């Protein structure tokens, strides 16, 4: 579809990434606990907007590299494989360092909550690097328009991520806080880490058409 391959695997991997606790989820939980589901939803929209900027910037950067060199796509995939394996190993070795039960944040206007959500995502360079590493392996090497395929995959990832963030906001506001046990968090991180290592190895062995 639109020059992509293994779309179900892409969706599954993206969902696993989205539900992994991080700065974005913590901000949504904090706002939801402090000011309710509406504030959490606004924070989620801000984060999704920041993700859109990363996707477009990564897609345009990929397009520029492809225009500059016929071998650029292969280079991106090799670098992406190394980055995914690095991320996977880091998750496999990680310990829960994030406390989801931290003190609530002071109340803010919806506009400021949106802006903070946007900046939380936008100012994280690891997100742009992740898109450059993760998305290209699901683009068909023979696709006529790889930039369009990149944007399509980015949109799928972002929509799924937004749906998860909205569910997270509603759940956090309803139950007061989401506090998974440390043991569960460790094993979840290890599971996601193993998937990233697998994807990195798979990407490294992919031949270009």
C-alpha positions as CSV (number, residue, x, y, z in Angstrom):
1,X,0.0,0.0,0.0
2,X,1.5,3.3,-1.2
3,X,4.9,1.8,-1.5
4,X,5.1,0.1,1.9
5,X,5.6,-3.4,3.1
6,X,4.9,-5.4,6.3
7,X,2.3,-2.8,7.3
8,X,0.8,-5.0,10.1
9,X,4.2,-5.4,11.7
10,X,4.7,-1.7,11.4
11,X,1.4,-1.0,13.2
12,X,2.2,-3.5,15.9
13,X,5.7,-2.2,16.5
14,X,4.4,1.4,16.6
15,X,1.8,0.5,19.2
16,X,4.4,-1.1,21.4
17,X,6.5,2.0,21.2
18,X,3.6,4.2,21.9
19,X,2.6,2.4,25.1
20,X,6.1,2.3,26.4
21,X,6.3,4.9,29.3
22,X,8.2,8.0,28.4
23,X,8.2,11.8,28.8
24,X,5.1,12.2,26.5
25,X,3.0,9.7,28.5
26,X,4.2,11.2,31.8
27,X,3.1,14.6,30.8
28,X,-0.3,13.4,29.7
29,X,-0.8,11.5,32.9
30,X,0.2,14.5,35.0
31,X,-2.2,16.9,33.2
32,X,-5.0,14.3,33.4
33,X,-4.6,13.7,37.1
34,X,-4.2,17.4,37.8
35,X,-6.9,18.9,35.5
36,X,-9.0,16.1,34.1
37,X,-9.4,14.2,30.9
38,X,-9.8,17.4,28.8
39,X,-6.4,18.7,29.8
40,X,-4.9,15.3,29.1
41,X,-6.5,15.2,25.7
42,X,-5.2,18.7,24.9
43,X,-1.7,17.6,26.0
44,X,-2.0,14.6,23.7
45,X,-3.0,16.8,20.7
46,X,0.0,19.0,21.4
47,X,2.3,15.9,21.4
48,X,0.7,14.6,18.2
49,X,1.3,18.0,16.6
50,X,5.0,17.9,17.5
51,X,5.2,14.4,16.1
52,X,3.8,15.7,12.8
53,X,6.6,18.2,12.6
54,X,9.2,15.4,13.2
55,X,7.5,13.2,10.5
56,X,7.5,15.9,7.8
57,X,11.1,17.0,8.6
58,X,12.3,13.4,8.5
59,X,10.4,12.7,5.3
60,X,11.9,15.8,3.6
61,X,15.3,15.0,4.9
62,X,15.0,11.5,3.5
63,X,13.9,12.9,0.2
64,X,16.9,15.2,0.0
65,X,19.3,12.4,0.8
66,X,17.7,10.2,-1.9
67,X,18.0,13.0,-4.4
68,X,21.7,13.5,-3.6
69,X,22.9,9.9,-3.9
70,X,21.5,6.7,-5.3
71,X,23.0,4.8,-2.4
72,X,21.6,7.1,0.3
73,X,18.6,4.8,1.0
74,X,21.0,1.9,1.8
75,X,23.1,4.1,4.0
76,X,20.0,5.3,5.9
77,X,19.0,1.7,6.4
78,X,22.4,0.6,7.7
79,X,22.5,3.5,10.2
80,X,18.9,2.8,11.1
81,X,19.7,-0.8,11.8
82,X,22.5,0.2,14.2
83,X,20.3,2.7,15.9
84,X,17.4,0.2,16.4
85,X,19.8,-2.4,17.8
86,X,21.3,0.2,20.2
87,X,17.8,1.2,21.4
88,X,16.8,-2.5,21.8
89,X,20.0,-3.3,23.9
90,X,19.4,-0.2,26.0
91,X,15.8,-1.3,26.8
92,X,17.0,-4.8,27.5
93,X,19.4,-3.5,30.1
94,X,17.1,-0.8,31.4
95,X,15.7,-0.5,34.9
96,X,12.5,1.5,35.7
97,X,13.8,5.0,36.4
98,X,10.5,6.8,36.0
99,X,8.0,7.2,38.8
100,X,4.6,7.6,37.3
101,X,3.3,8.7,40.8
102,X,5.2,12.0,40.8
103,X,3.5,15.1,42.2
104,X,0.8,16.7,40.0
105,X,1.8,19.8,38.0
106,X,0.3,23.2,38.7
107,X,-2.8,24.0,36.7
108,X,-2.4,25.8,33.3
109,X,-4.7,27.1,30.6
110,X,-5.5,24.7,27.7
111,X,-3.4,26.8,25.4
112,X,-0.4,26.5,27.6
113,X,-1.0,22.7,28.1
114,X,-1.1,22.3,24.3
115,X,2.1,24.3,23.9
116,X,3.9,22.3,26.5
117,X,2.8,19.1,25.0
118,X,4.1,20.3,21.6
119,X,7.5,21.3,23.0
120,X,7.8,18.1,25.0
121,X,7.7,16.2,21.8
122,X,9.2,18.7,19.4
123,X,12.4,19.3,21.4
124,X,13.2,15.6,21.7
125,X,15.8,14.9,18.9
126,X,15.5,11.2,19.6
127,X,12.1,11.1,18.0
128,X,13.3,12.4,14.7
129,X,16.2,9.9,14.8
130,X,13.7,7.2,15.5
131,X,11.6,8.0,12.5
132,X,14.7,8.0,10.3
133,X,15.7,4.7,11.7
134,X,12.4,2.9,12.0
135,X,10.2,4.0,9.1
136,X,12.5,3.3,6.1
137,X,12.6,-0.4,6.6
138,X,8.9,-0.6,6.0
139,X,9.2,1.3,2.7
140,X,9.4,-0.9,-0.5
141,X,12.8,-0.3,-2.1
142,X,11.1,-0.2,-5.4
143,X,8.5,2.4,-4.4
144,X,8.2,5.2,-6.9
145,X,7.7,7.9,-4.3
146,X,9.5,7.0,-1.0
147,X,8.7,10.4,0.5
148,X,4.9,9.7,0.1
149,X,5.4,6.3,1.6
150,X,7.3,7.8,4.5
151,X,4.5,10.3,5.1
152,X,1.8,7.6,5.0
153,X,3.6,5.5,7.5
154,X,4.3,8.5,9.7
155,X,0.6,9.4,9.6
156,X,-0.4,5.8,10.6
157,X,2.0,5.9,13.5
158,X,0.9,9.3,14.7
159,X,-2.9,8.5,14.5
160,X,-2.3,5.3,16.4
161,X,-0.2,7.2,18.9
162,X,-2.8,9.8,19.3
163,X,-5.6,7.3,20.0
164,X,-3.4,5.6,22.6
165,X,-2.6,9.0,24.2
166,X,-6.3,9.9,24.4
167,X,-7.1,6.6,26.0
168,X,-4.2,7.2,28.5
169,X,-5.6,10.7,29.3
170,X,-9.1,9.3,29.9
171,X,-7.8,6.4,32.0
172,X,-5.5,8.6,34.1
173,X,-8.2,11.1,34.8
174,X,-10.7,8.3,35.7
175,X,-8.4,6.3,38.1
176,X,-6.3,9.1,39.3
177,X,-2.9,7.7,38.3
178,X,-1.5,4.8,36.3
179,X,1.2,3.0,38.4
180,X,2.5,-0.3,36.8
181,X,4.7,-2.4,39.1
182,X,8.4,-2.0,38.6
183,X,8.8,-5.7,37.7
184,X,6.1,-5.4,35.0
185,X,7.8,-2.3,33.7
186,X,11.2,-4.0,33.5
187,X,9.9,-7.0,31.6
188,X,7.8,-4.8,29.3
189,X,10.9,-2.8,28.4
190,X,12.8,-6.0,27.7
191,X,10.1,-7.3,25.5
192,X,10.1,-4.0,23.4
193,X,13.9,-4.0,23.4
194,X,13.9,-7.6,22.0
195,X,11.6,-6.4,19.2
196,X,13.8,-3.5,18.4
197,X,16.9,-5.7,18.2
198,X,15.0,-8.1,15.9
199,X,13.9,-5.2,13.7
200,X,17.4,-3.8,13.6
201,X,18.9,-7.2,12.5
202,X,16.1,-7.6,10.0
203,X,16.8,-4.1,8.6
204,X,20.6,-4.8,8.4
205,X,19.9,-8.0,6.3
206,X,17.5,-6.3,3.9
207,X,18.7,-6.2,0.3
208,X,17.9,-3.2,-1.8
209,X,15.9,-3.8,-5.0
